[in-house]
Amino acid sequence: MDRRSLRRFGVGIAIGGGFALVVLLCLGVALVRSIRPLSRSTVETEVAATRSTAPLPAETPARMMTATLVPSTDTPTVTNAPSPTNTPVPSATPTNTPMSIDTPSPTWTVLPPSPTGTLMATETPALSPTPTETPTPTSTPSTLEARGTTTYTRSNGDRHVVGEVVNSNSGSIGDVRIVSTFYNAADQVIAIAAAFTMLDIVGSGEAAPFDVLLSDPPSGIDHQELQVDYAITATAPLRLEVVSHQGSTRGDGNYHILGEVRNQHTFTVNSVRVVTTFYNAQQEVIRASVSYTVLDTISQDQTAPFDVALLEPPADLDHYALIVEADRQ
């Protein structure tokens, strides 16, 4: 290949490289415009400006360029090159995804301070007192004491403290217990014994006898003290009428009281007990006993006999008192 042919070949390569550069520039512009859509006229203007500014070899004659361009069928014509279109960028199809809605902040309205007033004392309506029921006054339980007490010792050595308790309360009492504390000469406790009165229920003003038994008493007893304990009860005492009675000493040396009781109530009673208190002339209690009627059950207006036996009667026996107690059947 001669020099002339080489020059033509070099010129063709230069022209082809220039066209390739123009095409690359057009593609770059199209890529940029795909991001920012441009009008067709704007693209053509930019392409034309690019062609006018493309550098060409200065030493190449005009006739050489024409000879090279004519036979080339693959040379792209810039004017016929498809300009980039404003292809719309597909927008995202809205979905029903709920959007977060900002909760509006509460608007605080600043109010002017309310005038401060002086607190005025308001008259409180007087409350009428609620009428209350006046409780029925209850009597304070009395401190009961034993009276007419005496002490004796039987032939078997047992020591007895007998006496009676008078109910000074306005109502009945029950479970009346007498506690006897025995002391020696040095005022030391050496024995204790207790017993209930022989009447289960003691009515107001009634006297109930008792007999405190101290078996096998210790030696050295000098004196004793008695204390009475009891309970208030709403149970009224049930008493029967003594129709007749007579006391005498029999040939066996014992003192007997024979008599009869009557049920004056409208109901039947049972466990009829004859409580007897024996006194000396000084109205001291020297003996006390409980005996039962011969009939255990006594109907209305029926009578029942009894026999009270006092063994080893004391020589100073002067008189006695009877109280008959029963239970309702």
PEDACOR-V362121 format. One record per residue. PHI is phi in degrees with one decimal (* if undefined). OMEGA is omega in radians with two decimals (NA if undefined). Layout:
PHI	OMEGA
PHI	OMEGA
This chain:
*	-3.08
-85.1	-3.09
-63.8	-3.12
-66.1	3.13
-66.7	3.12
-62.2	3.14
-64.7	3.11
-65.1	3.13
-64.3	3.14
-66.4	3.11
-65.1	3.12
-62.9	3.13
-64.4	-3.13
-62.8	-3.13
-67.2	3.11
-62.2	3.11
-64.9	3.12
-65.8	3.08
-61.9	3.12
-61.5	3.11
-63.1	3.13
-62.9	-3.14
-62.0	-3.14
-62.6	3.11
-63.0	3.13
-62.5	3.12
-63.9	3.12
-64.0	3.10
-64.7	3.12
-61.5	3.14
-65.4	3.12
-67.0	-3.11
-69.9	3.06
-64.8	3.07
-78.5	3.10
-119.2	-3.06
-57.3	3.10
-120.0	3.07
-76.9	-3.09
-63.6	-3.13
-64.4	3.13
-65.6	3.12
-63.9	-3.12
-63.9	3.11
-62.6	-3.13
-66.2	3.13
-67.5	3.13
-63.1	3.12
-65.6	3.12
-66.2	3.13
-64.5	-3.11
-69.3	-3.11
-98.4	-3.14
-70.6	-3.12
-73.9	3.08
-118.1	3.12
-64.2	-3.08
-72.6	-3.04
-84.9	-3.09
-84.5	3.12
-66.7	-3.11
-66.1	-3.14
-69.6	3.10
-68.4	3.13
-67.4	-3.11
-68.4	3.14
-63.0	-3.09
-79.6	-3.04
-78.6	-3.05
-65.2	-3.10
-66.5	-3.08
-81.5	3.13
-89.8	-3.09
-93.1	-3.08
-72.8	-3.12
-73.6	3.08
-89.2	-3.05
-66.5	-3.10
-68.2	3.14
-94.1	-3.11
-68.8	-3.12
-63.3	3.13
-79.0	3.14
-62.8	3.14
-94.5	3.13
-82.9	3.11
-67.3	-3.11
-65.1	3.06
-69.6	-3.11
-57.9	3.12
-88.8	-3.13
-68.5	3.12
-70.7	-3.13
-63.7	3.09
-109.4	-3.11
-88.6	-3.14
-64.2	-3.10
-65.4	3.11
-92.3	3.12
-70.8	-3.13
-106.2	3.14
-65.9	3.08
-71.4	-3.09
-64.6	3.10
-66.7	3.13
-63.8	3.11
-92.3	-3.12
-96.4	3.11
-94.5	-3.13
-81.0	3.12
-93.7	3.11
-65.5	-3.13
-58.0	3.13
-71.8	-3.10
-64.6	3.13
-83.4	-3.13
-105.6	3.09
-78.5	-3.14
-65.5	3.13
-100.1	3.10
-71.4	3.11
-93.8	-3.11
-75.9	3.11
-79.8	-3.13
-62.9	-3.13
-68.8	3.13
-87.6	3.10
-74.1	-3.09
-62.8	3.11
-73.3	-3.13
-64.6	3.11
-112.3	3.13
-72.5	3.10
-74.5	-3.11
-63.0	3.10
-67.1	-3.10
-61.5	3.11
-106.5	-3.11
-74.3	3.09
-71.5	-3.13
-55.9	-3.13
-79.5	3.01
-85.0	-3.07
-88.4	3.11
-129.4	3.06
-80.5	3.14
-129.8	3.10
59.6	-3.06
-80.7	3.02
-140.1	-3.13
-130.4	3.07
-146.0	3.14
-123.9	3.12
-79.3	-3.11
-66.4	3.14
-85.5	3.10
97.7	3.14
-67.9	-3.13
-103.7	-3.14
-121.6	3.00
-118.1	-3.10
-117.3	3.13
177.2	3.11
-147.7	3.11
-117.3	3.12
-99.8	3.12
-79.5	3.12
-92.8	3.09
-80.6	3.13
-82.1	3.13
-125.6	-3.10
-78.5	3.06
-130.5	3.13
-143.8	-3.11
50.3	-3.12
-80.8	-3.09
-120.4	3.13
-113.9	3.12
-109.7	-3.14
-112.1	3.12
-109.0	-3.08
-103.3	-3.10
-123.6	2.99
-94.5	-3.08
-66.9	3.11
-87.0	3.12
62.7	3.07
-103.1	-3.14
-72.6	3.13
-122.8	3.11
-165.0	3.11
-140.0	3.08
-146.4	-3.10
-147.5	3.12
-161.0	3.06
-93.0	3.04
-65.7	-3.11
-78.7	2.98
-99.1	3.12
-69.2	3.11
-115.8	-3.13
-111.6	3.13
-74.1	3.14
-61.4	3.14
83.8	-3.13
-80.8	3.06
-112.3	-3.13
-114.1	-3.13
-79.4	3.09
-145.9	3.12
-144.3	3.14
-89.6	-3.09
-103.8	3.03
-116.8	-3.13
-79.1	3.13
46.2	-3.09
-66.0	3.10
-73.9	3.09
-78.1	3.08
94.7	3.10
-68.5	-3.13
-107.0	3.13
-160.5	3.11
-140.2	3.07
-125.8	-3.09
-114.2	3.06
-128.8	-3.08
-115.1	3.08
-124.3	-3.10
-158.9	3.12
-134.1	3.05
-72.9	-3.14
-136.4	3.09
-89.5	-3.13
-78.4	3.11
-81.2	3.11
-68.2	3.12
-107.5	-3.07
-115.8	3.05
-112.9	-3.10
-83.0	3.04
-89.3	-3.09
-79.1	-3.11
-155.1	3.08
-164.0	3.12
-156.0	-3.12
-112.9	3.14
-161.2	3.08
-95.7	-3.11
-96.7	-3.08
-63.6	-3.14
-80.6	3.11
90.5	3.14
-91.7	-3.14
-99.5	-3.10
-120.9	3.02
-119.5	3.10
-105.0	-3.12
-166.5	-3.08
-146.9	3.10
-120.0	3.13
-132.3	3.08
-86.9	-3.11
-88.1	-3.10
-90.7	3.14
-91.4	-3.14
-135.6	-3.12
-84.3	3.12
-124.8	3.08
-145.5	-3.08
49.2	-3.10
-79.6	-3.06
-116.5	3.09
-102.9	-3.11
-97.6	-3.07
-120.4	3.07
-116.2	-3.13
-102.7	-3.10
-121.1	2.93
-95.6	-3.08
-69.2	3.12
-88.6	3.14
63.8	3.03
-92.1	3.12
-80.1	3.13
-113.1	3.04
-152.7	3.06
-152.7	-3.11
-151.1	3.06
-128.2	3.07
-131.0	-3.13
-108.5	3.04
-67.8	3.14
-63.8	3.07
-90.1	-3.13
-79.9	-3.13
-115.5	-3.13
-127.7	3.13
-80.8	-3.14
-59.8	3.13
64.3	3.10
-84.8	3.11
-111.7	3.12
-145.4	-3.14
-82.0	3.09
-148.5	3.11
-141.8	3.11
-98.4	-3.12
-111.8	3.09
-108.7	3.14
-80.4	3.13
51.5	-3.13
-64.0	3.13
-71.9	-3.10
-72.1	-3.09
-94.7	3.11
-61.5	-3.10
-117.7	3.13
-158.3	-3.10
-145.7	3.08
-136.3	-3.10
-115.5	2.98
-134.8	-3.13
-106.7	-3.14
-116.5	-3.12
-145.5	3.07
-113.2	3.09
-77.7	-3.11
-80.3	NA
